Amino acid sequence: MENDVKVDGKLEEADRLLPPNPSSLPSNSEEDESESEAAFESRDKIVIVDFESADDPATGDAAPPFSWRKLWLFTGPGFLMSIAFLDPGNLEGDLQAGAVAGYSLLWLLMWATAMGLLIQMLSARVGVATGRHLAELCRDEYPTWARYVLWSMAELALIGADIQEVIGSAIAIQILSRGVLPLWAGVVITASDCFLFLFLENYGVRKLEAVFAVLIATMGLSFAWMFGETKPSGKELMIGILLPRLSSKTIRQAVGVVGCVIMPHNVFLHSALVQSRKIDPKRKSRVQEALNYYLIESSIALFISFLINLFVTTVFAKGFYGTEKANNIGLVNAGQFLQEKFGGGLLPILYIWGIGLLAAGQSSTITGTYAGQFIMGGFLNLRLKKWMRAVITRSCAIVPTMIVAIVFNTSEASLDVLNEWLNVLQSVQIPFALLPLLTLVSKEEVMGDFKIGPMLQRIAWTVAALVMIINGYLLLDFFVSEVDGFMFGVAVCVWTAAYIAFIVYLISHSNFLSSPWCWSSSSSSSSSSSIELPKRVVTVSDS
């Protein structure tokens, strides 16, 4: 009897010490089922190979040395992210800024792009360090009611952006078909890109990224051709970049330049795109390496997007600044105005503009479909196949876009007014992407060792506050000019109160106001409060 007990004890001890038998582990069906809700399935991820050296334990947490071939493997997500900086809404903001303000807002375009890079790198940091994207993390971070509000706001922002992008593509198709195809027909053609996206996705991530590279190259060549044809002033261009200038007449255009850079759905998108590379979030050296390469890649991508936006702004500054047409130019009539001003050549500038606009619209609508999958799947944890989720996302945008195309097909002025309302819709949603991002990237429970430090927190919150204040000004200016009638005014006031209350809730949830570095200025006058504050924070986080 004693011998049996000893044998059983030894077997139990052996079971604890020896690795488990693979046959005794649960089947992969459950893992595959849960993995289907991840941004990318494991078999679709790109494996990052060590070219220079094998993994050396002696290096510890230090990132491996730089490799050009490894940079090539990481190249892709940043360029997909940069599409949002080049969508038709941004192009319209560029052309209006150039026509109304000339070269004077180029410095703001440059710094707005830099702010966009900071926000997008924080989004990438969340995705790489946690192995999950922003929508998934929000689902776990916030209570059910707040989660559904955030999801609704993200979907509204995506629908608003998609309407602009699809309408931009439809306008380009109308230009290139010489008016044969009406706006609604262009919308139907653009809607088919959902199936193109699904087709390309079956061939792997790299094939999809290659298609976007071609579309970005098409935009770059088209607008660079326009830049070369119109020959803007190089001296005025350099002054516009290096010398900050802002007048009361150009404030609205300046707000539009900054407001177009931060796209709510793009913040969610980038945190998912970076997971297309196979990175172990438990290994600090690999996470840091990935962040370094993504910073380089995203910087190059946004520099190219800055050049393209610069080309568009300077072309319209050269042609229409100081003219009577400056205040009447929009996305609908821009091509015709360019043709009247600069004429033909080897290829008429109207069609060069149309090709660039079509590339911008098509690429941004496909990335919108991509973002919609991650937003819906992340917030709601829906167990749907990707093709079904893509069709649902595309349908949510196409139905209102088709209505818009039919109603506004014959009215350029009405289409421009609609575009202003859609820009307002985008501005309203910005806090609901930025505040959760800053909350999560500052939490050690979520980020571990990759939580951002106090200095970066100050910079990030300052940039977020600046963007929200600028967009708040745009909202105030728009509502003052557009709101008419007592009942409409009351409805706007009630909505504004609820909107501000939810933003206050998000800020309070982030513990931003109670973070120790926010109170550093008062630490010398009240040492006891500076000691108690971290204790309270720890108590809350532990619970």
C-alpha positions in Angstrom: 0.0 0.0 0.0 2.8 2.4 0.9 4.6 1.5 -2.2 1.5 2.4 -4.3 1.3 5.8 -2.6 5.0 6.4 -3.2 4.6 5.5 -6.9 1.5 7.8 -7.3 3.4 10.6 -5.6 6.4 10.2 -8.0 4.0 10.1 -11.0 2.3 13.4 -9.9 5.7 15.0 -9.3 6.8 13.8 -12.8 3.7 15.3 -14.3 4.4 18.6 -12.8 8.1 18.7 -13.9 7.9 17.2 -17.4 6.4 19.1 -20.4 2.8 18.1 -21.2 2.2 15.5 -23.8 0.9 17.1 -27.0 -1.8 14.5 -27.3 -3.2 15.5 -24.0 -3.5 19.2 -24.9 -6.9 20.6 -26.1 -7.4 20.6 -29.9 -6.6 23.6 -32.0 -10.2 24.1 -33.0 -10.9 26.3 -30.1 -7.7 28.3 -30.7 -8.6 28.7 -34.4 -12.0 29.8 -33.5 -10.7 32.5 -31.1 -7.9 33.4 -33.5 -10.4 34.1 -36.3 -11.4 37.2 -34.3 -7.8 38.5 -34.3 -6.7 41.2 -36.7 -4.7 38.6 -38.8 -4.8 34.9 -38.6 -1.4 33.3 -37.7 -1.0 31.7 -41.1 -1.4 35.0 -42.9 1.2 36.9 -40.8 4.6 37.7 -42.3 7.4 36.0 -40.5 10.3 38.3 -39.7 13.6 36.4 -40.4 16.9 37.3 -38.7 19.3 37.8 -41.6 22.4 39.1 -39.8 22.5 37.0 -36.7 20.6 34.4 -34.8 18.9 35.3 -31.6 21.7 35.8 -29.0 20.6 35.5 -25.4 23.6 37.7 -24.4 22.0 40.7 -26.0 19.2 40.7 -23.4 16.4 43.2 -24.1 18.4 45.2 -26.7 16.9 45.3 -30.2 18.9 43.5 -32.9 21.1 45.7 -35.3 19.5 47.5 -38.2 18.9 45.6 -41.4 17.7 46.9 -44.7 16.2 43.6 -45.6 14.3 43.5 -42.4 13.0 47.0 -42.9 11.6 45.8 -46.2 9.7 43.0 -44.4 8.2 45.6 -42.0 7.3 48.0 -44.9 3.6 48.1 -45.7 1.4 49.0 -42.7 2.6 52.6 -42.6 1.8 53.1 -46.3 -1.7 51.7 -45.8 -2.1 54.1 -42.9 -0.9 57.0 -44.9 -3.8 56.6 -47.4 -6.0 58.4 -44.9 -3.8 61.5 -45.3 -4.5 61.4 -49.0 -8.2 60.7 -49.3 -10.5 63.0 -51.3 -11.5 65.0 -48.2 -7.9 65.9 -47.5 -7.3 66.8 -51.2 -10.3 69.2 -51.0 -8.9 70.8 -47.9 -5.5 71.2 -49.7 -7.0 72.8 -52.8 -9.1 75.2 -50.7 -6.2 76.1 -48.5 -4.0 76.8 -51.6 -6.7 78.8 -53.4 -7.7 81.0 -50.4 -4.5 81.2 -48.4 -1.8 80.7 -51.1 1.5 79.3 -49.8 1.0 80.7 -46.3 -0.3 77.5 -44.6 2.4 75.1 -45.9 4.2 75.3 -42.5 1.0 74.2 -40.8 0.6 71.3 -43.2 4.1 70.1 -42.3 3.5 70.3 -38.5 0.1 68.8 -38.8 1.6 65.8 -40.6 4.2 65.5 -37.8 1.4 65.5 -35.2 -0.4 62.8 -37.2 2.8 60.7 -37.2 3.0 61.0 -33.4 -0.7 59.8 -33.0 -0.2 57.0 -35.5 3.0 55.7 -33.8 1.1 55.6 -30.5 -1.5 53.5 -32.2 1.2 51.2 -33.6 2.8 51.0 -30.2 -0.5 49.7 -28.7 -0.9 47.1 -31.4 2.7 45.8 -31.3 3.2 45.8 -27.5 -0.2 44.1 -26.7 -0.8 41.9 -29.7 -4.3 43.3 -29.9 -5.8 46.3 -31.7 -7.4 49.4 -30.3 -11.0 48.3 -30.7 -10.4 45.0 -28.9 -8.7 46.8 -26.0 -11.5 49.3 -25.7 -14.0 46.4 -25.4 -12.2 45.2 -22.3 -11.3 48.7 -20.9 -14.7 50.3 -20.8 -18.1 49.3 -19.4 -20.7 48.0 -21.8 -22.6 51.3 -22.3 -19.4 53.3 -23.0 -18.2 50.6 -25.3 -21.3 50.8 -27.4 -21.1 54.6 -27.5 -17.5 54.4 -28.7 -18.4 51.8 -31.3 -21.3 53.9 -32.6 -19.1 57.0 -32.9 -16.4 55.0 -34.7 -18.9 53.6 -37.2 -20.4 57.1 -37.8 -16.9 58.5 -38.4 -16.2 55.6 -40.8 -19.5 56.1 -42.7 -18.8 59.9 -43.0 -15.3 59.3 -44.3 -16.5 56.6 -46.7 -19.1 58.9 -48.2 -16.5 61.5 -49.0 -14.1 58.9 -50.4 -16.8 57.2 -52.6 -18.1 60.5 -53.9 -14.5 61.5 -54.7 -14.0 58.4 -56.7 -17.3 58.9 -58.4 -16.3 62.5 -59.4 -13.1 61.2 -60.8 -14.9 58.5 -62.9 -17.3 61.2 -64.1 -14.3 63.3 -65.2 -12.5 60.5 -66.9 -15.7 59.3 -68.7 -16.2 62.9 -70.0 -19.5 63.1 -68.1 -21.0 60.0 -69.7 -21.3 58.2 -66.3 -23.3 60.1 -63.8 -22.4 60.4 -60.1 -24.5 57.5 -59.0 -22.9 55.2 -61.6 -19.5 56.1 -60.2 -20.7 55.2 -56.7 -21.8 51.7 -58.0 -18.4 51.1 -59.6 -16.6 52.3 -56.5 -18.7 50.0 -54.3 -17.4 47.0 -56.2 -13.9 47.6 -54.7 -15.2 45.6 -51.7 -15.0 42.5 -53.8 -11.6 43.5 -55.3 -10.4 43.8 -51.7 -11.7 40.4 -50.8 -10.1 38.9 -53.9 -6.7 40.5 -53.1 -6.8 39.5 -49.5 -6.9 35.8 -50.4 -3.5 36.2 -52.0 -1.8 37.5 -48.9 -1.0 40.7 -47.1 2.0 41.6 -49.3 -0.1 41.4 -52.5 -2.6 43.8 -51.0 0.2 46.2 -49.9 1.7 46.1 -53.4 -1.6 47.3 -54.8 -1.7 50.2 -52.4 1.9 51.0 -53.3 0.8 51.3 -57.0 -2.1 53.5 -56.1 0.1 55.8 -54.0 2.7 56.0 -56.8 -0.2 56.9 -59.2 -1.2 59.8 -56.9 2.4 60.9 -56.6 3.1 60.9 -60.3 -0.2 62.6 -61.2 0.1 65.4 -58.8 3.9 65.8 -59.4 3.0 66.1 -63.1 0.5 68.9 -62.3 3.2 70.6 -60.1 5.7 70.4 -63.0 3.1 71.7 -65.5 2.0 74.7 -63.5 5.4 75.6 -62.1 4.6 77.2 -58.7 7.0 79.6 -57.1 9.9 77.8 -55.4 10.7 80.9 -53.3 7.2 81.3 -52.1 7.0 77.5 -51.4 10.1 77.6 -49.1 8.9 80.7 -47.3 5.5 79.1 -46.8 7.2 76.0 -45.2 9.7 77.8 -43.0 7.9 81.0 -42.0 4.7 80.5 -39.9 1.9 82.9 -41.0 -1.7 83.1 -40.1 -4.3 85.8 -40.8 -8.0 86.2 -39.8 -9.0 85.5 -43.4 -7.3 82.0 -43.4 -8.3 80.7 -40.0 -11.0 78.4 -41.4 -8.6 76.9 -43.9 -6.0 76.5 -41.2 -8.4 74.6 -39.0 -9.4 72.4 -42.0 -5.7 71.5 -42.7 -5.2 70.3 -39.1 -8.7 68.7 -38.8 -8.2 66.6 -42.0 -5.0 65.0 -40.7 -6.4 63.0 -37.7 -8.9 60.5 -39.0 -10.7 58.6 -36.3 -10.9 55.3 -38.1 -7.3 55.5 -39.1 -6.3 55.5 -35.4 -8.1 52.1 -35.0 -6.8 50.8 -38.3 -3.0 51.3 -37.7 -3.1 49.4 -34.4 -4.4 46.4 -36.4 -2.3 46.7 -39.5 1.0 46.3 -37.5 -0.1 42.9 -36.4 0.3 41.6 -40.0 3.9 40.8 -38.9 4.6 37.9 -36.6 6.1 39.5 -33.5 6.1 37.9 -30.0 4.8 40.6 -27.6 6.5 38.8 -24.7 10.0 39.5 -26.0 11.0 43.0 -25.3 13.8 43.1 -27.9 11.5 42.0 -30.7 8.8 44.5 -29.7 11.3 47.3 -29.6 12.8 46.3 -32.9 9.3 46.3 -34.5 8.6 49.7 -33.1 11.9 51.1 -34.5 11.2 49.7 -38.0 7.6 50.9 -38.0 8.7 54.4 -37.0 11.1 54.5 -40.0 8.5 53.1 -42.4 5.7 55.4 -41.2 7.9 58.4 -41.3 8.8 57.7 -45.0 5.1 57.0 -45.8 3.9 60.3 -44.2 6.8 62.3 -45.8 5.5 61.1 -49.2 1.9 62.0 -48.3 3.2 65.4 -47.2 4.8 65.9 -50.6 1.6 64.9 -52.4 -0.5 67.3 -50.3 2.1 70.0 -50.9 1.8 69.5 -54.7 -1.9 69.9 -54.6 -1.8 73.0 -52.3 0.8 74.8 -54.4 -0.8 74.0 -57.7 -4.1 75.7 -56.6 -2.1 78.5 -54.9 -0.4 79.2 -58.2 -3.6 79.1 -60.2 -6.3 80.7 -58.0 -4.9 82.6 -55.0 -6.2 86.1 -55.1 -8.7 85.4 -57.8 -12.5 85.6 -57.7 -12.8 81.8 -58.1 -10.8 81.1 -55.0 -13.8 80.9 -52.6 -15.8 78.8 -55.1 -13.5 75.9 -55.7 -14.5 72.5 -54.5 -13.8 68.9 -55.3 -16.6 68.9 -57.9 -15.4 71.8 -60.1 -11.7 71.7 -59.3 -10.8 69.8 -62.5 -12.7 72.1 -64.7 -11.1 75.2 -63.1 -7.7 73.7 -63.6 -8.4 73.0 -67.3 -9.6 76.5 -67.9 -6.6 78.0 -66.2 -3.7 75.8 -67.4 -5.2 74.1 -70.5 -3.8 71.0 -72.1 -0.3 69.9 -73.1 0.7 66.3 -73.8 -2.1 65.2 -71.4 -4.8 67.6 -70.4 -4.5 68.6 -66.7 -8.2 67.8 -66.2 -7.5 64.1 -66.8 -4.2 64.1 -64.7 -6.3 65.5 -61.8 -9.0 62.8 -62.5 -6.4 60.0 -62.4 -4.9 61.2 -59.1 -8.4 61.7 -57.6 -9.5 58.2 -58.7 -6.4 56.6 -57.1 -7.0 58.6 -53.9 -10.7 57.6 -53.7 -10.2 53.9 -54.6 -7.3 53.4 -52.1 -9.1 55.2 -49.3 -12.4 53.3 -49.8 -10.6 49.9 -49.6 -8.7 50.9 -46.4 -12.1 52.1 -45.1 -13.5 48.6 -45.6 -10.4 47.2 -43.9 -10.9 49.6 -40.9 -14.6 48.7 -40.7 -13.8 45.0 -40.2 -11.5 45.7 -37.3 -13.8 48.2 -35.6 -16.9 46.0 -35.8 -15.1 42.8 -34.9 -13.1 44.4 -32.1 -15.9 46.3 -30.3 -18.6 43.7 -30.7 -16.5 40.5 -30.8 -18.6 39.3 -33.7 -17.8 35.7 -34.9 -18.3 36.4 -38.6 -16.2 35.5 -41.5 -14.1 38.3 -42.9 -16.0 38.5 -46.2 -19.3 38.8 -44.5 -18.0 41.5 -42.2 -16.6 43.4 -45.2 -19.9 43.2 -47.0 -21.8 44.5 -44.0 -19.3 47.4 -43.5 -19.4 48.3 -47.2 -23.3 48.2 -47.2 -23.5 50.6 -44.2 -21.6 53.2 -46.3 -22.9 52.5 -49.8 -26.6 52.9 -49.0 -26.3 56.5 -47.7 -23.7 57.3 -50.4 -26.1 56.2 -53.1 -28.8 58.5 -51.7 -26.4 61.4 -51.6 -25.3 60.7 -55.2 -28.9 60.7 -56.5 -30.0 63.7 -54.5 -27.0 65.9 -55.1 -26.1 64.8 -58.6 -27.0 68.1 -60.2 -26.0 70.5 -57.5 -22.4 71.3 -57.0 -23.2 73.9 -54.2 -25.3 71.4 -52.3 -22.5 68.7 -52.6 -20.0 71.2 -51.1 -22.4 71.9 -48.2 -22.8 68.2 -47.6 -19.0 67.9 -47.6 -18.7 70.5 -44.9 -21.2 68.6 -42.7 -19.2 65.4 -43.2 -16.0 67.3 -42.1 -17.9 68.3 -39.0 -18.9 64.7 -38.4 -15.3 63.7 -38.6 -14.2 66.5 -36.2 -16.9 65.4 -33.7 -15.5 61.9 -33.6 -11.8 62.7 -33.0 -11.9 62.7 -29.2 -13.5 59.2 -29.2 -10.4 57.7 -30.9 -7.7 59.9 -29.3 -8.8 59.7 -25.7 -9.1 55.9 -25.5 -5.7 55.6 -27.3 -4.0 57.9 -24.8 -5.6 56.1 -21.9 -4.5 52.7 -23.0 -0.9 53.6 -24.1 -0.3 55.2 -20.7 -1.5 52.2 -18.6 1.2 49.8 -17.3 -1.4 47.1 -16.9 -2.0 47.2 -20.6 1.4 48.1 -22.1 3.8 46.7 -19.5 7.3 48.0 -20.1 6.2 49.8 -23.2 3.9 52.3 -21.4 4.9 55.8 -22.6 6.9 57.9 -20.2 5.9 61.2 -18.5 7.5 63.4 -21.2 5.8 61.6 -24.1 2.5 61.7 -22.1 2.8 65.5 -21.9 3.5 65.8 -25.6 0.7 63.4 -26.6 -1.9 65.0 -24.4 -0.8 68.5 -25.6 -1.2 67.4 -29.2 -4.6 65.8 -28.5 -5.8 68.9 -26.7 -4.6 71.1 -29.5 -6.4 68.9 -32.2 -9.6 68.9 -30.1 -9.5 72.6 -29.5 -9.0 73.3 -33.2 -11.8 71.0 -34.2 -13.9 72.6 -31.5 -13.4 75.9 -33.1 -14.4 74.5 -36.4 -17.6 73.1 -34.9 -18.5 76.4 -33.2 -17.9 78.3 -36.3 -19.9 75.9 -38.4 -22.9 75.8 -36.0 -23.0 79.6 -35.5 -23.2 80.0 -39.3 -25.6 77.1 -40.0 -27.9 76.6 -37.0 -31.1 78.5 -37.6 -34.4 78.0 -35.7 -35.2 77.7 -32.0 -35.9 73.9 -31.9 -32.8 73.1 -33.9 -30.8 75.3 -31.6 -32.2 73.6 -28.5 -31.4 70.2 -30.0 -27.8 71.2 -30.7 -27.4 72.5 -27.2 -28.7 69.2 -25.7 -26.5 67.2 -27.9 -23.5 69.4 -27.1 -24.0 68.9 -23.4 -24.2 65.1 -23.8 -21.1 65.2 -26.0 -19.0 67.2 -23.5 -20.2 65.0 -20.6 -18.9 61.9 -22.4 -15.6 63.5 -23.2 -15.3 64.4 -19.5 -16.0 60.8 -18.6 -13.3 59.5 -21.0 -10.8 62.0 -19.5 -11.7 61.0 -15.9 -11.4 57.3 -16.9 -7.9 57.9 -18.1 -6.7 59.1 -14.7 -4.9 61.8 -16.6 -5.8 64.5 -14.1 -4.6 62.3 -11.2 -1.3 61.2 -12.8 1.7 62.2 -10.6 3.5 64.3 -13.3 0.4 66.5 -13.7 0.8 67.5 -10.0 4.5 67.9 -10.0 4.2 71.7 -9.8 2.3 71.4 -6.6 4.5 68.7 -5.0 6.8 71.2 -3.3 3.9 73.0 -1.6 2.1 69.8 -0.4 4.4 66.8 0.0 1.7 64.8 1.7 -0.6 65.0 -1.2 2.2 63.9 -3.6 2.7 60.8 -1.5 -0.9 59.9 -1.1 -1.8 60.4 -4.8 0.2 57.4 -6.1 -1.3 55.2 -3.3 -4.8 56.1 -4.5 -3.9 55.4 -8.1 -2.5 52.0 -7.1 -5.6 51.1 -5.1 -7.9 51.9 -8.0 -5.8 49.9 -10.5 -5.6 46.9 -8.2 -9.3 46.8 -7.8 
